[in-house]
Amino acid sequence: MIVAGFGFRANASCASLVSALDRAAQGRPVNALAAPDDKLDAPCLRALAAQTGLPVTAVAADQLGAVTTLTLSSHSQAHRNTGSVAEAAALAAAGAGARLLSPRHVSEDRRATCALATTEPS
């Protein structure tokens, strides 16, 4: 299973998320989406879920801070207690033993990030 984790600004659009997802997925099939629990009602995330037909997993704030990420963004650290919201969301949602397929990818408009995590063997 591959989970796409997202971090995004309030002004992100569905196109922002799609851009970040396309850059992160690079043609890989994604089975689920994940984002911080306070972002679940964001119109862009709901639109992406509807467009892809994928389920969305809510990740609690304490789960984000408990995950070690490859990226160390000072902004994410200050606001979310994690180096990368996208990476932490993907890893937390994928579950025990998950690993990142790559560091986060930034959307073309720089309003969203996406990282993929999997529990599949490498």
N, C-alpha and C positions, 0 to 999 in steps of 0.2 A: 504494500500500500504506500502511496506517495501523497503527502499532505503539503499543500501550498499555504504557507503562513504569510500574513500581510500586516504591514504597518502603513498607516496613511494619514495624511493631514485632513482636516475638516473640509477643505475645499477640493478634495480629490473627487474625480468622476469615475464612472465605470470604465471609461477609456483609460484612465490612469492605472487602474488595477489590471486591466487586460494587458496593457503595455508591460507592466512589471511581471505579470504571470508569463507572458510570451517569452520575455528575456530569461526568466528563471527556468522555465520548463524546457525550452529548446527542443520541442517536439515530444517530450516525455508525457505519457498519460498521467493525469492527476486524478486522485480518487476523492479528495475532500479539501475543503478550505478551512482556514483557522484565522482567528483575529482576537484581539483583546475583547473581553466581555462587554465593555462599555462602548464598543464600536459595532455591535451586532445589528443595531437598527439603522446604521448609516445607509442612506439610499444607494450609494455606490456599491457597497457590499451586497445588499439585497438584490440589486440589479445583476451583479455578477453571478450570484447563486442561481437566480432565475434563468439567466442566459446559459449557464453551463449545466444546470440541473444537479449540481453537486451540493452535498450537505455542508453546513458550516458549524465548526466546533468553536465554542466560546472558551477562551483561556483567561482564567482569573489573574489579577495583577500579581498575586503572590507566586503564581506559577511562572510568570514571565521572569521575575527576579531570581528564581531558583535554578534557571537554566544557564549553562555556560555557552556563550556564542562566539563565533569566529570574528565577527565585526565588533568594534568597540567605539560606537558613536557616543560622543559626550552629550549630545542632545537627548538621545534615548536613555542614557544612563541617568541624566538629571530628571527626566520626566516620567520614566517607566521603570527605573531600577534594573535595566538590562542594556547590554551593548547593542542589541538589535531586536526590535519588536518582532519583525518578520521571522527572523531565525528562531527566537524563543517561542513564538506562537507555533511555528511548524514543529519544532522538537517536542514541545509539551503536548500538542494534540496527537502526534504520532505515537507517543507513549514510550514505555521503558525500552531501552536499547536502541532508540532512534538515533540516526546520524544525518547530518546535512549532506546534501548532494553537492552543494556549493555555497559560498557566501551569498548574502542577499543581493538582489538585483534591483536597480532603481528604474522607475518608469521614465519614459522620455520627457515628461513634463516635471519630473522630480517631486511629485506629490505622493508617490506610493513606493513601497518596497515589497519585494516578495522573495521568499526563500523556500526551498523544497527540502523536506525531511522524509526519510523512509526507514522502515524496519526490515527491509529486504536485505539479504546478504550482498556484499559488494562483489 
